[in-house]
Structures are given as structure tokens and as C-alpha cells.
Amino acid sequence: MKKTILSIFSVFTILIGGYFLLNLDSVNSNAQIKDQRVAEHNNKKMSLTKNIYSMSDEELYKEFGDLSGEQLEESIPGISDSDKIVVLSAGGQLMGDGKSELVSYKQNHRQFIDVNTDSNAISIKDLKELLNSKRNELKQIKETNSVELE
């Protein structure tokens, strides 16, 4: 009788142990799938900033109008040539020191933008030079009213 109970207990233990091992493999597999999905989601995150140098003349006009470099400096009190600026994908600009937190509700995540380290940030000096080099194109857009300022 003891041997029968012991045999039944052994079989039961082996079955239960096997069940837990199978479930453990399933849990590990599910965790790997979840980690893979998180990595894919992070790779698909859209940048919240734009590369100013790759913006079209129309996009530059929407952001800065037909300002010359000097007019830009006059319109933003307290800026210096070494300050950094980024153009936000949703419109507008961000400049100054430190990090700013922007929340993208469409993508359901938070992303921090540090103007000093963002890959799309440029100095005010570089922006003024860019606006001055595009001065004629920006004036022409203004004169033809082909693009409205936002």
C-alpha cells in the first residue's frame, strides 16, 4: 500500500513538475515576446523635433516667417548666438537650457527633449545664417501668399 501511494505521489509529482516546467517555458516565451514588442515600439517612436536643415522653404516660412537673422535676434529678447534651438514636429520651437518633457498622446509615451543635446538642435548663430541665406525665398513666399503662417 505504501509503495502504491508512493508511486502515485511520484507520478503526481512528475506530472505537476512537468506542468510547471512547461508553464515556465511559456512564461519565458511570453516575456521574450513582450520585450521584443517593446523594443519594436521604441524603434518606431517618431522624433518630436525636426532637422531644420532638411526643412523646405515653405516649412521654414511657417516657423519663422520672413525674418532675417537680425530680426530673429530682435524678436527674442535675451538670446545669444551660442543658445540652441529645435523646431518641434508638432509646430513651434523650443530653446533654452535643460530638458523639457513633451508627451505624445498618440503614441502613448513620454519623451524628453534636451535642447543642448538633441540631434536636431542648432545654434541661434547657425539659424540666423540659414534664414539670411534663404532670405529671398522666404520673401517670395510672403509676397505670393502661397503659404500661411501658423
C-alpha positions in Angstrom: 0.0 0.0 0.0 2.8 2.4 0.9 4.5 1.6 -2.5 1.3 2.3 -4.3 0.8 5.7 -2.6 4.5 6.5 -3.1 4.2 5.5 -6.8 1.1 7.6 -7.2 2.8 10.5 -5.4 5.9 10.2 -7.6 3.8 10.2 -10.8 1.8 13.1 -9.5 5.0 15.0 -8.6 6.5 14.3 -12.1 3.3 15.4 -13.8 3.0 18.6 -11.7 6.7 19.3 -12.1 6.5 18.8 -15.9 3.4 21.1 -16.0 5.3 23.8 -14.1 8.3 23.5 -16.4 6.1 23.7 -19.5 4.4 26.8 -18.0 7.8 28.3 -17.1 8.9 28.0 -20.7 5.6 29.6 -21.7 6.2 32.5 -19.3 9.7 33.0 -20.6 8.5 32.9 -24.2 5.8 35.5 -23.4 8.3 37.7 -21.6 10.6 37.5 -24.7 7.7 38.4 -27.0 6.8 41.3 -24.8 10.4 42.6 -24.7 10.6 42.3 -28.5 7.3 44.3 -28.9 8.6 47.0 -26.5 11.9 47.2 -28.5 9.9 47.5 -31.8 7.7 50.2 -30.3 10.7 52.2 -29.1 12.3 51.9 -32.6 9.1 53.2 -34.2 8.9 56.3 -32.0 8.8 59.4 -34.1 11.1 62.2 -33.3 9.4 65.2 -31.6 11.9 67.5 -33.3 12.7 68.3 -37.0 16.0 68.7 -38.7 16.0 72.4 -39.6 18.4 71.9 -42.5 16.1 69.5 -44.2 13.0 71.7 -43.9 11.7 73.1 -47.1 11.5 76.8 -47.7 7.7 76.6 -47.0 8.2 74.9 -43.7 10.9 77.4 -42.7 8.4 80.2 -43.6 5.7 78.6 -41.5 8.0 78.5 -38.5 9.9 81.8 -38.8 8.1 83.9 -41.4 10.4 86.0 -43.5 12.6 87.1 -40.5 16.2 87.9 -41.2 18.8 86.8 -38.7 18.9 90.3 -37.2 15.1 90.4 -36.9 15.1 87.0 -35.2 17.5 88.3 -32.6 15.3 91.4 -32.0 12.1 89.3 -31.7 13.5 87.0 -29.0 15.0 89.1 -26.2 18.0 87.8 -24.3 19.2 85.2 -26.8 22.8 84.8 -27.8 24.4 83.2 -30.8 25.5 80.2 -28.7 22.0 79.4 -27.5 20.4 76.3 -29.1 17.0 75.9 -30.7 15.0 73.0 -32.1 11.9 73.0 -34.2 9.1 70.8 -32.8 7.4 68.3 -35.2 4.0 69.5 -34.0 5.0 73.1 -34.6 6.8 75.8 -32.7 10.3 76.0 -31.3 12.0 75.1 -28.1 15.1 76.9 -26.9 16.8 77.4 -23.6 18.7 75.3 -21.1 17.8 72.0 -19.6 15.3 69.3 -20.5 11.7 69.7 -21.5 9.2 66.9 -21.3 6.8 66.5 -24.1 4.1 63.9 -24.1 2.9 62.3 -27.2 -0.6 61.0 -26.5 -1.0 59.4 -29.9 2.0 57.2 -29.3 1.2 56.9 -25.6 4.7 57.7 -24.3 6.7 60.5 -22.9 9.8 61.8 -24.5 12.3 64.3 -23.1 14.0 66.9 -25.3 17.2 68.5 -24.2 17.9 71.4 -26.5 21.6 71.2 -25.7 22.0 67.6 -26.8 19.1 67.0 -29.3 20.5 65.8 -32.6 18.3 68.3 -34.5 19.3 71.4 -32.3 21.3 74.1 -33.9 22.8 77.3 -32.5 21.0 80.6 -32.9 24.0 81.8 -34.9 23.5 78.9 -37.4 19.8 79.6 -37.6 20.4 83.3 -38.4 22.8 82.3 -41.1 20.3 79.9 -42.6 17.5 82.5 -42.5 19.8 85.0 -44.1 20.7 82.6 -46.9 17.1 81.8 -47.5 16.0 85.5 -47.3 14.9 85.8 -51.0 13.0 82.6 -51.0 11.2 83.5 -47.8 10.3 87.0 -49.1 8.9 85.4 -52.3 6.7 83.1 -50.3 5.4 86.1 -48.3 4.7 88.1 -51.5 2.9 85.4 -53.3 0.9 84.4 -50.2 1.5 80.7 -51.1 1.9 79.7 -47.5 0.0 80.9 -44.5 1.8 81.4 -41.2 0.5 79.1 -38.4 
